[in-house]
Amino acid sequence: MKILVTGGAGFIGSCFVRYILNKYPTYKVINLDCLTYAGNIENLDDIKNNPNYKFVKANICDKDIVNDIVKDVDCIVNFAAESHVDRSISSPEIFIDTNVKGTLNLLQAALNNKIGRYLQVSTDEVYGSLGKVGLFTESSPISPNSPYSASKASADMLVRAYFETYKLPTLITRCSNNYGPYQYPEKLIPFFISKLLKGEKVPVYGDGLNVRDWLYVYDHCSAIDTVLHNGIVGNVYNVGGRNEKTNIEITKLILNEMNLGEDRIEYVQDRLGHDRRYAIDNTKIQTELGWEPSVTFEEGIKLTINWYLNNQDWIKSIEAKKAVCL
């Protein structure tokens, strides 16, 4: 099988490329990424010489390049996306271009070339915000509250439309907050670690009681693999870790692992449109496809924090590139 992975130099995408090549020695992977600030081809240095791996620097918004590449693959897994909520609030246009128009290009290329399967990697943020109880299911209404989640919801609706209208064999996964190695240091865990390493305080939005469900990145990769191979086309599958934690809990875990005190916490004004709670019901993927997470939160969070502490040169390299981009 030959898989086109878009956004494969990013956090989750690079882990997925590595996961697939390690699990399926006969599979071929084409990694298409335009290497924006969050894309780092060095994330895949360990497999760059694998004969079954090919990297193409390109943007999913480029119709001609996308269509040309898709002619030569069996399926598409789309990770390519602008994904940071704060950036979507200040600069929403690029989120529409990449997340909506780029997805449309991929879907049309998949249709033109009769692709066997198209899998859209989405997010639980499309569902909006939960109260203190309850879980998002696949039938929960779509109710995005930020430009980022609105762009992802729009892409999901396009994927659904291509299945319903053209019978394109599409699948959608919606995951909770991922954590693990190689995550760009604008997201909570690597961002806080990088600031603490520099002797700075960490900014916690509002009261710090916003709740997220946390999923170890390689568990997410195994779920996507399961859905790609065994999912029923036209379906949505929620992927969660059943690990609800408040932002302040995560912050204190990081401080504890780094032997630092809570005096390093700085509470700041809450983010605009900050959803209070997300929590995923992953019953469907567990009962229908037999998937479940294999890494406990206690194991995963220690692995993650220690990875960043042991790879400070990686953080410095990313921050240096960020400075050049700015």
C-alpha positions in Angstrom: 0.0 0.0 0.0 1.2 3.5 -0.8 -0.1 6.2 1.6 0.0 10.0 1.1 0.4 11.6 4.6 -0.2 15.4 4.4 1.3 17.5 7.2 3.7 14.6 8.0 6.5 16.9 9.3 4.3 18.2 12.1 3.8 16.7 15.6 1.2 14.0 15.1 1.9 13.5 11.4 5.6 12.8 11.9 4.8 10.3 14.7 2.2 8.6 12.3 4.7 8.4 9.5 7.2 6.7 11.8 4.5 4.4 13.2 3.4 3.2 9.8 6.9 2.6 8.4 7.8 0.6 11.6 4.6 -1.4 11.6 4.3 -2.2 7.9 7.7 -2.8 6.3 6.2 -3.2 2.8 4.2 0.0 2.9 5.3 3.2 1.1 4.7 6.6 2.5 4.8 10.0 0.7 5.0 12.9 3.2 3.7 16.1 1.8 4.4 19.2 4.0 5.0 22.8 3.2 7.2 23.2 6.3 5.5 26.2 7.9 6.7 27.2 11.3 5.2 24.1 13.0 6.6 21.7 10.4 10.0 20.3 11.1 11.5 17.8 8.7 14.2 17.0 11.4 11.4 15.2 13.3 11.9 12.4 10.9 15.7 12.2 10.7 15.6 8.7 12.1 13.7 7.4 9.0 14.7 9.8 6.3 16.9 7.1 4.6 14.1 4.5 4.6 13.7 3.4 1.0 9.9 3.3 1.5 9.8 6.9 2.5 9.6 10.0 0.3 9.3 13.7 1.3 7.7 16.3 -0.9 7.8 20.0 0.1 4.5 21.4 -1.1 1.3 23.0 0.1 -2.1 21.2 0.0 -3.5 24.5 -1.4 -1.6 23.9 -4.6 -4.1 22.0 -6.8 -1.8 20.9 -9.5 0.9 19.5 -7.2 -1.7 17.7 -5.0 -3.5 16.2 -8.0 -0.2 15.0 -9.5 0.9 13.3 -6.3 -2.4 11.7 -5.6 -2.3 9.9 -8.9 0.3 7.6 -7.4 -1.2 6.6 -4.0 -3.8 4.3 -2.7 -5.1 6.4 0.2 -4.7 9.7 1.9 -4.4 10.6 5.6 -4.8 14.4 6.0 -3.0 15.9 9.1 -2.2 19.2 7.3 -3.7 22.0 9.3 -3.2 25.2 11.1 -4.0 24.1 14.6 -3.2 26.7 17.3 -6.4 28.4 18.6 -4.6 31.6 19.7 -3.2 32.1 16.2 -6.7 31.6 14.7 -8.0 34.4 16.8 -5.4 36.9 15.6 -5.1 35.6 12.0 -8.1 33.5 10.9 -7.6 33.8 7.2 -4.8 31.3 6.9 -6.9 28.8 8.8 -9.6 29.0 6.1 -7.0 28.7 3.4 -5.3 25.6 4.7 -7.9 23.8 6.7 -10.9 24.4 4.4 -9.6 25.1 0.9 -6.7 22.7 1.3 -9.0 19.9 2.4 -11.2 20.7 -0.6 -8.2 20.3 -3.0 -7.3 16.9 -1.4 -10.9 15.7 -1.7 -11.2 16.7 -5.3 -7.8 15.0 -6.1 -9.0 11.9 -4.3 -12.2 11.9 -6.3 -10.4 12.5 -9.6 -8.0 9.7 -9.0 -10.4 7.2 -7.4 -8.5 6.9 -4.2 -9.3 3.8 -2.1 -9.7 5.7 1.2 -9.5 9.3 2.4 -9.1 9.8 6.2 -9.5 13.3 7.7 -7.8 13.8 11.0 -10.0 16.2 13.0 -10.5 17.4 16.5 -13.0 17.2 19.4 -13.0 21.0 19.4 -15.5 20.9 16.5 -18.1 19.9 19.1 -17.8 23.1 21.1 -17.8 23.1 24.9 -19.2 20.7 27.4 -20.7 21.3 30.9 -19.4 19.7 34.0 -20.8 16.3 33.0 -21.3 14.3 29.8 -19.1 13.3 26.9 -18.9 14.1 23.2 -20.2 11.2 21.0 -20.1 11.0 17.2 -23.7 12.2 17.2 -23.0 15.3 19.3 -23.9 18.5 17.3 -21.1 20.4 15.7 -20.8 23.7 17.5 -17.3 25.3 17.1 -16.4 28.3 19.2 -13.1 29.5 17.7 -11.9 30.3 14.1 -9.7 27.2 14.4 -12.5 24.8 15.3 -14.8 26.4 12.8 -12.3 25.8 10.0 -11.9 22.1 11.1 -15.7 21.7 11.3 -16.0 23.1 7.8 -13.5 20.7 6.5 -15.3 17.8 8.2 -18.5 18.9 6.5 -16.8 18.9 3.1 -15.5 15.4 3.8 -19.1 14.3 4.7 -20.4 16.0 1.6 -17.9 14.2 -0.7 -19.0 10.9 0.8 -22.7 11.6 0.5 -22.6 13.3 -2.9 -19.8 11.5 -4.8 -19.6 8.3 -2.7 -15.9 9.0 -2.1 -14.8 6.5 0.6 -14.0 8.9 3.4 -13.4 8.5 7.1 -13.1 11.1 9.9 -11.4 10.8 13.3 -11.9 13.3 16.0 -9.3 13.2 18.8 -8.8 14.8 22.2 -5.6 16.7 23.2 -2.5 14.9 22.1 0.7 14.9 24.0 4.1 13.3 23.4 7.5 13.9 21.7 8.1 16.4 18.9 5.2 18.7 19.7 5.8 22.3 18.7 6.5 24.4 21.8 3.4 26.6 21.4 1.2 23.9 22.9 0.8 23.7 26.7 3.2 20.9 27.7 6.3 21.8 25.6 5.6 25.5 25.9 5.6 25.4 29.7 8.7 23.2 29.8 10.6 25.5 27.5 9.7 28.6 29.6 10.6 26.9 32.8 14.0 25.8 31.4 14.6 29.5 30.7 13.8 30.5 34.3 10.5 32.1 33.3 7.0 31.8 34.8 4.2 29.8 33.0 1.0 31.7 32.0 -2.2 29.8 33.0 -5.3 31.1 31.4 -8.1 32.3 33.7 -8.6 30.1 36.8 -6.8 27.1 35.2 -9.8 24.9 35.5 -10.5 24.3 31.8 -10.7 20.6 31.3 -9.2 18.6 28.4 -9.0 14.8 27.7 -5.4 13.8 27.0 -4.3 11.2 24.5 -0.7 9.9 24.0 0.3 10.6 20.4 1.3 7.0 19.5 -2.0 5.8 20.8 -3.6 8.3 18.5 -1.5 6.9 15.6 -2.6 3.3 16.4 -6.2 4.5 16.3 -5.8 6.2 12.9 -4.2 3.1 11.6 -7.1 1.0 12.9 -9.7 3.3 11.3 -7.8 3.5 8.0 -7.7 -0.2 7.6 -11.0 -1.3 9.3 -13.3 1.7 9.6 -16.6 1.8 7.9 -16.5 4.5 5.1 -18.7 7.5 5.7 -18.3 7.1 9.5 -16.8 9.4 12.2 -14.8 7.8 15.0 -14.0 9.7 18.3 -10.5 8.9 19.7 -9.9 9.8 23.3 -7.7 8.7 26.2 -10.3 9.0 29.0 -7.9 11.2 30.9 -9.6 14.4 31.9 -7.3 16.9 33.5 -7.6 20.6 34.2 -4.9 22.9 32.8 -3.7 23.6 36.3 -3.3 19.9 37.1 -1.1 19.5 34.0 0.9 22.6 35.0 1.5 21.2 38.5 2.6 17.8 37.1 5.2 19.5 35.0 6.4 21.6 37.9 6.7 18.5 40.1 8.6 16.5 37.5 11.0 19.5 37.1 11.3 19.9 40.9 9.9 23.5 40.8 7.5 25.2 43.0 4.0 26.7 42.3 5.5 30.2 42.5 6.4 29.7 38.9 2.7 29.9 37.9 1.3 33.2 36.6 -2.4 33.5 36.1 -3.3 35.6 33.1 -6.5 36.9 31.4 -8.5 34.1 29.9 -8.4 33.5 26.1 -11.3 34.7 24.0 -13.8 31.9 23.3 -12.0 29.5 25.6 -14.1 26.3 25.8 -14.5 25.1 29.3 -14.4 21.4 28.9 -13.8 18.7 26.3 -14.3 15.0 26.9 -14.5 12.2 24.3 -16.6 9.1 24.4 -14.6 6.5 22.5 -17.0 3.7 22.9 -17.7 3.4 19.1 -14.0 2.8 18.1 -13.6 0.4 21.0 -16.6 -1.7 20.4 -16.7 -1.7 16.6 -13.0 -1.7 15.8 -11.4 -3.1 19.0 -9.1 -0.1 19.6 -8.2 1.2 23.0 -5.3 3.3 24.3 -2.3 1.3 25.6 -0.4 4.0 27.4 -1.7 5.2 30.8 -1.6 8.9 31.4 0.8 8.4 34.3 3.2 6.6 32.0 2.7 8.9 29.0 3.1 12.2 30.8 6.4 11.2 32.5 7.7 9.9 29.1 6.7 13.1 27.5 8.2 15.5 30.1 11.4 13.5 30.2 11.7 13.5 26.4 11.6 17.3 26.4 14.0 17.6 29.3 16.4 15.2 27.5 16.0 16.9 24.1 16.6 20.6 25.0 18.6 21.0 21.8 15.5 20.1 19.8 13.6 22.9 21.6 16.4 25.4 21.1 16.5 24.5 17.4 12.8 25.0 17.0 12.9 28.3 18.8 15.8 29.5 16.6 13.8 28.7 13.5 10.8 30.5 14.9 12.8 33.6 15.5 14.0 33.5 11.9 10.4 33.2 10.7 9.3 36.1 12.7 
